[in-house]
Amino acid sequence: MAGETADNPIFMRMIGTDTGPAKLVFVGLLTLAPVAVAILMQNPALRQHITMKLWHSGELASAKTARSFEVIARKCHMKYDLARL
């Protein structure tokens, strides 16, 4: 029977030995997430600062996108006027 003597060993394969960098990053984030939540729960000022920074960054990104669309709209209007002539 397998494993009874040294001449007849049991061969085992470890499950999950094909870990790559993506899986390690994922496990690291899962490990750090509860710690981050606990820190944010204990520090309302930090939570407020992060929230304000997030919404301000969103505002700036939206404004930048709006300006880009405005420039595109002006160019399209100019091409429309040129085609109309």
MDTraj code that builds the backbone (N, CA, C; nanometers):
import mdtraj as md
import numpy as np

residues = "MET ALA GLY GLU THR ALA ASP ASN PRO ILE PHE MET ARG MET ILE GLY THR ASP THR GLY PRO ALA LYS LEU VAL PHE VAL GLY LEU LEU THR LEU ALA PRO VAL ALA VAL ALA ILE LEU MET GLN ASN PRO ALA LEU ARG GLN HIS ILE THR MET LYS LEU TRP HIS SER GLY GLU LEU ALA SER ALA LYS THR ALA ARG SER PHE GLU VAL ILE ALA ARG LYS CYS HIS MET LYS TYR ASP LEU ALA ARG LEU".split()
xyz = np.array([
    [0.0841, -0.1173, 0.0000],
    [0.0000, 0.0000, 0.0000],
    [0.0892, 0.1245, 0.0000],
    [0.0454, 0.2299, -0.0654],
    [0.1255, 0.3509, -0.0787],
    [0.1447, 0.4193, 0.0561],
    [0.2677, 0.4600, 0.0838],
    [0.2992, 0.5345, 0.2042],
    [0.3384, 0.4504, 0.3234],
    [0.3337, 0.3205, 0.3123],
    [0.3689, 0.2360, 0.4266],
    [0.5188, 0.2236, 0.4445],
    [0.5945, 0.2340, 0.3343],
    [0.7396, 0.2246, 0.3431],
    [0.8015, 0.3398, 0.2660],
    [0.9323, 0.3606, 0.2883],
    [1.0028, 0.4678, 0.2183],
    [1.0197, 0.4354, 0.0699],
    [1.0148, 0.3065, 0.0373],
    [1.0276, 0.2674, -0.1024],
    [0.8991, 0.2912, -0.1813],
    [0.7875, 0.3082, -0.1147],
    [0.6586, 0.3251, -0.1794],
    [0.5913, 0.4535, -0.1250],
    [0.6427, 0.5731, -0.1594],
    [0.5904, 0.6973, -0.0998],
    [0.4552, 0.7385, -0.1595],
    [0.3899, 0.8277, -0.0900],
    [0.2658, 0.8866, -0.1390],
    [0.3025, 1.0162, -0.2102],
    [0.2597, 1.0291, -0.3341],
    [0.2857, 1.1512, -0.4097],
    [0.1641, 1.2420, -0.3976],
    [0.1885, 1.3619, -0.3503],
    [0.0792, 1.4574, -0.3333],
    [0.1086, 1.5818, -0.4155],
    [0.0029, 1.6378, -0.4659],
    [0.0168, 1.7620, -0.5417],
    [-0.0520, 1.8719, -0.4618],
    [0.0178, 1.9820, -0.4419],
    [-0.0406, 2.0953, -0.3709],
    [-0.1394, 2.1649, -0.4630],
    [-0.2570, 2.1915, -0.4137],
    [-0.3569, 2.2634, -0.4918],
    [-0.3260, 2.4124, -0.4832],
    [-0.3312, 2.4775, -0.5970],
    [-0.3076, 2.6218, -0.5985],
    [-0.1616, 2.6595, -0.6102],
    [-0.0785, 2.5710, -0.6629],
    [0.0629, 2.6044, -0.6772],
    [0.0875, 2.6940, -0.7978],
    [-0.0158, 2.7181, -0.8773],
    [-0.0004, 2.8020, -0.9957],
    [-0.0328, 2.9485, -0.9641],
    [0.0119, 2.9973, -0.8483],
    [-0.0163, 3.1355, -0.8109],
    [0.0693, 3.2295, -0.8942],
    [0.0055, 3.3331, -0.9434],
    [0.0758, 3.4344, -1.0193],
    [0.0724, 3.5656, -0.9444],
    [0.1303, 3.6689, -1.0022],
    [0.1338, 3.7988, -0.9350],
    [-0.0051, 3.8580, -0.9137],
    [-0.0967, 3.8322, -1.0046],
    [-0.2316, 3.8879, -0.9902],
    [-0.3015, 3.8285, -0.8682],
    [-0.2839, 3.6979, -0.8473],
    [-0.3473, 3.6336, -0.7320],
    [-0.2844, 3.6830, -0.6022],
    [-0.1545, 3.7059, -0.6019],
    [-0.0880, 3.7568, -0.4822],
    [-0.1353, 3.8976, -0.4489],
    [-0.1535, 3.9814, -0.5503],
    [-0.2039, 4.1170, -0.5280],
    [-0.3456, 4.1112, -0.4731],
    [-0.4281, 4.0242, -0.5293],
    [-0.5659, 4.0096, -0.4837],
    [-0.5704, 3.9665, -0.3372],
    [-0.4907, 3.8691, -0.3006],
    [-0.4882, 3.8218, -0.1622],
    [-0.4361, 3.9321, -0.0700],
    [-0.3389, 4.0082, -0.1164],
    [-0.2884, 4.1201, -0.0367],
    [-0.3944, 4.2252, -0.0123],
    [-0.4721, 4.2571, -0.1158],
    [-0.5796, 4.3548, -0.0989],
    [-0.6873, 4.3027, -0.0049],
    [-0.7195, 4.1738, -0.0168],
    [-0.8181, 4.1159, 0.0749],
    [-0.7686, 4.1185, 0.2191],
    [-0.6392, 4.1077, 0.2363],
    [-0.5827, 4.1118, 0.3708],
    [-0.5846, 4.2532, 0.4271],
    [-0.5558, 4.3521, 0.3436],
    [-0.5477, 4.4905, 0.3903],
    [-0.6835, 4.5593, 0.4007],
    [-0.7848, 4.5095, 0.3317],
    [-0.9159, 4.5757, 0.3312],
    [-0.9760, 4.5881, 0.4716],
    [-0.9800, 4.4847, 0.5544],
    [-1.0372, 4.5022, 0.6886],
    [-0.9599, 4.6020, 0.7745],
    [-0.8286, 4.6056, 0.7566],
    [-0.7473, 4.7010, 0.8320],
    [-0.7826, 4.8442, 0.7905],
    [-0.7962, 4.8672, 0.6610],
    [-0.8316, 5.0005, 0.6122],
    [-0.9703, 5.0414, 0.6608],
    [-1.0644, 4.9489, 0.6602],
    [-1.1996, 4.9794, 0.7078],
    [-1.1966, 5.0145, 0.8555],
    [-1.1208, 4.9412, 0.9338],
    [-1.1118, 4.9694, 1.0773],
    [-1.0502, 5.1067, 1.1031],
    [-0.9471, 5.1413, 1.0284],
    [-0.8837, 5.2727, 1.0448],
    [-0.9806, 5.3832, 1.0084],
    [-1.0540, 5.3664, 0.8983],
    [-1.1497, 5.4686, 0.8571],
    [-1.2654, 5.4808, 0.9555],
    [-1.3070, 5.3713, 1.0160],
    [-1.4160, 5.3770, 1.1126],
    [-1.3740, 5.4520, 1.2386],
    [-1.2467, 5.4446, 1.2732],
    [-1.1994, 5.5082, 1.3953],
    [-1.1561, 5.6527, 1.3737],
    [-1.1444, 5.6966, 1.2496],
    [-1.0960, 5.8316, 1.2235],
    [-1.1904, 5.9031, 1.1266],
    [-1.2936, 5.9706, 1.1776],
    [-1.3906, 6.0364, 1.0893],
    [-1.3288, 6.1493, 1.0063],
    [-1.2281, 6.2172, 1.0601],
    [-1.1653, 6.3259, 0.9848],
    [-1.0944, 6.2718, 0.8611],
    [-1.0282, 6.1591, 0.8754],
    [-0.9617, 6.0968, 0.7607],
    [-1.0638, 6.0514, 0.6582],
    [-1.1735, 5.9923, 0.7057],
    [-1.2801, 5.9488, 0.6153],
    [-1.3380, 6.0680, 0.5387],
    [-1.3595, 6.1803, 0.6089],
    [-1.4122, 6.3001, 0.5435],
    [-1.3122, 6.3539, 0.4412],
    [-1.1846, 6.3549, 0.4760],
    [-1.0810, 6.4039, 0.3848],
    [-1.0759, 6.3193, 0.2568],
    [-1.0795, 6.1879, 0.2725],
    [-1.0746, 6.0990, 0.1556],
    [-1.1987, 6.1179, 0.0692],
    [-1.3157, 6.1308, 0.1327],
    [-1.4396, 6.1508, 0.0573],
    [-1.4368, 6.2818, -0.0192],
    [-1.3924, 6.3891, 0.0474],
    [-1.3870, 6.5194, -0.0187],
    [-1.2884, 6.5172, -0.1359],
    [-1.1742, 6.4528, -0.1162],
    [-1.0743, 6.4452, -0.2230],
    [-1.1284, 6.3655, -0.3421],
    [-1.1989, 6.2568, -0.3144],
    [-1.2573, 6.1754, -0.4206],
    [-1.3572, 6.2569, -0.5027],
    [-1.4489, 6.3270, -0.4359],
    [-1.5510, 6.4030, -0.5072],
    [-1.4907, 6.5224, -0.5800],
    [-1.3874, 6.5843, -0.5228],
    [-1.3222, 6.6963, -0.5919],
    [-1.2510, 6.6474, -0.7183],
    [-1.1853, 6.5315, -0.7080],
    [-1.1197, 6.4750, -0.8267],
    [-1.2222, 6.4414, -0.9339],
    [-1.3375, 6.3897, -0.8930],
    [-1.4443, 6.3617, -0.9886],
    [-1.4950, 6.4880, -1.0553],
    [-1.5061, 6.5949, -0.9774],
    [-1.5505, 6.7227, -1.0334],
    [-1.4510, 6.7737, -1.1379],
    [-1.3222, 6.7670, -1.1056],
    [-1.2198, 6.8138, -1.1998],
    [-1.2184, 6.7296, -1.3269],
    [-1.2322, 6.5994, -1.3122],
    [-1.2327, 6.5111, -1.4287],
    [-1.3544, 6.5396, -1.5167],
    [-1.4692, 6.5626, -1.4543],
    [-1.5907, 6.5928, -1.5313],
    [-1.5775, 6.7258, -1.6040],
    [-1.5192, 6.8250, -1.5371],
    [-1.5007, 6.9553, -1.6007],
    [-1.4048, 6.9447, -1.7193],
    [-1.3000, 6.8661, -1.7028],
    [-1.2041, 6.8475, -1.8127],
    [-1.2704, 6.7772, -1.9310],
    [-1.3512, 6.6774, -1.9019],
    [-1.4240, 6.6073, -2.0072],
    [-1.5203, 6.7014, -2.0775],
    [-1.5885, 6.7864, -2.0000],
    [-1.6832, 6.8818, -2.0585],
    [-1.6117, 6.9797, -2.1508],
    [-1.4936, 7.0274, -2.1092],
    [-1.4169, 7.1185, -2.1953],
    [-1.3761, 7.0498, -2.3249],
    [-1.3366, 6.9241, -2.3156],
    [-1.2976, 6.8509, -2.4362],
    [-1.4161, 6.8380, -2.5317],
    [-1.5336, 6.8061, -2.4778],
    [-1.6514, 6.7955, -2.5633],
    [-1.6905, 6.9313, -2.6218],
    [-1.6677, 7.0383, -2.5466],
    [-1.6988, 7.1712, -2.5977],
    [-1.6095, 7.2053, -2.7165],
    [-1.4814, 7.1723, -2.7075],
    [-1.3884, 7.1964, -2.8187],
    [-1.4305, 7.1137, -2.9399],
    [-1.4660, 6.9896, -2.9185],
    [-1.5099, 6.9036, -3.0290],
    [-1.6374, 6.9590, -3.0920],
    [-1.7301, 7.0075, -3.0080],
    [-1.8549, 7.0630, -3.0596],
    [-1.8288, 7.1866, -3.1454],
    [-1.7365, 7.2718, -3.1015],
    [-1.7031, 7.3913, -3.1814],
    [-1.6423, 7.3527, -3.3151],
    [-1.5543, 7.2547, -3.3155],
    [-1.4927, 7.2100, -3.4410],
    [-1.5981, 7.1508, -3.5349],
    [-1.6888, 7.0728, -3.4789],
    [-1.7955, 7.0149, -3.5617],
    [-1.8844, 7.1245, -3.6196],
    [-1.9154, 7.2269, -3.5393],
    [-1.9985, 7.3366, -3.5873],
    [-1.9277, 7.4124, -3.6997],
    [-1.7964, 7.4322, -3.6857],
    [-1.7190, 7.5010, -3.7891],
    [-1.7207, 7.4196, -3.9191],
    [-1.7001, 7.2883, -3.9089],
    [-1.7037, 7.2036, -4.0291],
    [-1.8431, 7.2033, -4.0925],
    [-1.9463, 7.2080, -4.0084],
    [-2.0844, 7.2156, -4.0588],
    [-2.1047, 7.3455, -4.1363],
    [-2.0565, 7.4573, -4.0787],
    [-2.0706, 7.5861, -4.1491],
    [-1.9931, 7.5871, -4.2807],
    [-1.8737, 7.5264, -4.2808],
    [-1.7954, 7.5195, -4.4057],
    [-1.8678, 7.4342, -4.5096],
    [-1.9283, 7.3262, -4.4669],
    [-2.0001, 7.2400, -4.5621],
    [-2.1265, 7.3082, -4.6127],
    [-2.1886, 7.3915, -4.5319],
    [-2.3108, 7.4587, -4.5706],
    [-2.2836, 7.5652, -4.6771],
    [-2.1645, 7.6251, -4.6723],
    [-2.1299, 7.7277, -4.7717],
    [-2.1007, 7.6600, -4.9014],
])
top = md.Topology()
chain = top.add_chain()
for i, resn in enumerate(residues, 1):
    res = top.add_residue(resn, chain, resSeq=i)
    for name in ("N", "CA", "C"):
        top.add_atom(name, md.element.get_by_symbol(name[0]), res)
traj = md.Trajectory(xyz[None], top)
